[in-house]
């Protein structure tokens, strides 16, 4: 992740944007893994002055998305993620999460994985596995030491009545 951040922050696209957004800071990263394809990452930067998030998509090229109002409760503060806080990278966090799946939720065939790097009182990996049996398995792992913060499984079907 640190390499992706460095790649982005050394790009012309980011540098030009940052000149106009000096107070913005890195606040989250997001990707969806499906199959064997290389993940495409979205890195988000928050500006508390206008309460907006600007996202950068890291693929073959770097593409900046239009800034959008932060999706949060008004009183919630979006915390900065510092590179020094990312001691456990996403591949290591994913390995830890996969071990938890094998030990605690064996038999669930994973179709998609959603990885989010965020700061919720501490910097963590929030990893959600979507299974073929319509279960969501959510695992949170500390970026500081790789320790398991939480794990839970729930059925997507419990949301069924809200979808109709």
Rosetta blueprint (number, residue, H / E / L):
1 X L
2 X H
3 X H
4 X H
5 X H
6 X H
7 X H
8 X H
9 X H
10 X L
11 X L
12 X H
13 X H
14 X H
15 X H
16 X H
17 X H
18 X H
19 X H
20 X H
21 X L
22 X L
23 X L
24 X L
25 X E
26 X E
27 X E
28 X E
29 X E
30 X E
31 X E
32 X E
33 X E
34 X L
35 X L
36 X L
37 X L
38 X L
39 X L
40 X L
41 X E
42 X E
43 X E
44 X E
45 X E
46 X E
47 X E
48 X L
49 X L
50 X L
51 X L
52 X E
53 X E
54 X E
55 X E
56 X E
57 X E
58 X E
59 X L
60 X L
61 X L
62 X E
63 X E
64 X E
65 X L
66 X L
67 X L
68 X E
69 X E
70 X L
71 X L
72 X L
73 X L
74 X L
75 X L
76 X L
77 X L
78 X L
79 X L
80 X L
81 X L
82 X L
83 X H
84 X H
85 X H
86 X L
87 X L
88 X L
89 X L
90 X H
91 X H
92 X H
93 X H
94 X H
95 X H
96 X H
97 X H
98 X H
99 X H
100 X H
101 X H
102 X H
103 X H
104 X H
105 X L
106 X L
107 X L
108 X L
109 X L
110 X E
111 X E
112 X E
113 X E
114 X E
115 X E
116 X E
117 X E
118 X E
119 X E
120 X L
121 X L
122 X L
123 X E
124 X E
125 X E
126 X E
127 X E
128 X E
129 X E
130 X E
131 X E
132 X L
133 X L
134 X L
135 X E
136 X E
137 X E
138 X E
139 X E
140 X E
141 X E
142 X E
143 X L
144 X L
145 X L
146 X L
147 X L
148 X E
149 X E
150 X E
151 X E
152 X E
153 X E
154 X E
155 X E
156 X H
157 X H
158 X H
159 X H
160 X H
161 X H
162 X H
163 X H
164 X L
